[in-house]
Structure formats: structure tokens, C-alpha cells
Amino acid sequence: MTATAAEAATAPVTRRRARTGGPADGPKLLETVLGWILVVVIAVFVTRAGLM
């Protein structure tokens, strides 16, 4: 069996296992809003502490 044949034999298995099993794509809007809230809170703390 050549290297190319071995790669071809395992390619479909690799594609099926490519998904990492991370969290499903949920509400993107909620994630975006929470991210921006976190940015604003950190900016407030930084300016209150006099670091900028």
C-alpha cells in the first residue's frame, strides 16, 4: 500500500472526526452584546484606576 492509498483510505474518517465537539452555535447576538459589555466594563475599570 502506498502513502497515497493510505491517505485516501483514512480521509473519510478524518473528515468525520474533524469536528471538535465544542458548543453548538447559539445566539450570536447575545454573545456579541455580552462581549461588548465586557469591553465597556474593563474600559471603565481602567479609566477609574487611572491607567490611561
DRENDO-1510 file (C-alpha; in Angstrom, 1 decimal, always signed):
<recs>
REC; n; res; u; v; w
REC; 1; MET; +0.0; +0.0; +0.0 .
REC; 2; THR; +1.4; +3.4; -1.0 .
REC; 3; ALA; +1.3; +6.5; +1.1 .
REC; 4; THR; -1.4; +8.0; -1.2 .
REC; 5; ALA; -3.6; +4.9; -0.8 .
REC; 6; ALA; -3.2; +5.1; +2.9 .
REC; 7; GLU; -4.2; +8.7; +3.0 .
REC; 8; ALA; -7.2; +8.0; +0.7 .
REC; 9; ALA; -8.3; +5.2; +3.0 .
REC; 10; THR; -8.2; +7.4; +6.1 .
REC; 11; ALA; -9.5; +10.6; +4.6 .
REC; 12; PRO; -13.3; +10.0; +5.2 .
REC; 13; VAL; -12.6; +9.0; +8.8 .
REC; 14; THR; -10.5; +12.2; +9.3 .
REC; 15; ARG; -13.3; +14.3; +7.9 .
REC; 16; ARG; -15.9; +12.8; +10.3 .
REC; 17; ARG; -13.6; +13.4; +13.3 .
REC; 18; ALA; -12.7; +17.0; +12.3 .
REC; 19; ARG; -15.5; +18.5; +14.5 .
REC; 20; THR; -14.1; +19.2; +17.9 .
REC; 21; GLY; -17.4; +18.8; +19.8 .
REC; 22; GLY; -17.4; +22.4; +21.0 .
REC; 23; PRO; -20.6; +24.2; +21.9 .
REC; 24; ALA; -23.2; +24.5; +19.3 .
REC; 25; ASP; -23.6; +27.8; +17.6 .
REC; 26; GLY; -26.1; +29.5; +19.7 .
REC; 27; PRO; -27.4; +33.0; +19.7 .
REC; 28; LYS; -24.7; +35.1; +18.1 .
REC; 29; LEU; -26.4; +38.4; +19.1 .
REC; 30; LEU; -26.3; +37.6; +22.8 .
REC; 31; GLU; -22.6; +36.6; +22.6 .
REC; 32; THR; -21.8; +39.9; +20.8 .
REC; 33; VAL; -23.7; +42.0; +23.3 .
REC; 34; LEU; -22.1; +40.3; +26.3 .
REC; 35; GLY; -18.7; +40.7; +24.7 .
REC; 36; TRP; -19.2; +44.5; +24.2 .
REC; 37; ILE; -20.5; +44.8; +27.7 .
REC; 38; LEU; -17.3; +43.2; +29.0 .
REC; 39; VAL; -15.2; +45.6; +26.9 .
REC; 40; VAL; -17.0; +48.6; +28.3 .
REC; 41; VAL; -16.7; +47.3; +31.9 .
REC; 42; ILE; -13.0; +46.8; +31.5 .
REC; 43; ALA; -12.6; +50.2; +30.0 .
REC; 44; VAL; -14.4; +51.8; +32.9 .
REC; 45; PHE; -12.2; +50.0; +35.4 .
REC; 46; VAL; -9.0; +51.0; +33.5 .
REC; 47; THR; -10.0; +54.7; +33.4 .
REC; 48; ARG; -11.2; +54.7; +37.0 .
REC; 49; ALA; -7.9; +53.2; +38.1 .
REC; 50; GLY; -6.0; +55.9; +36.2 .
REC; 51; LEU; -4.1; +53.5; +34.0 .
REC; 52; MET; -4.9; +55.5; +30.8 .
</recs>
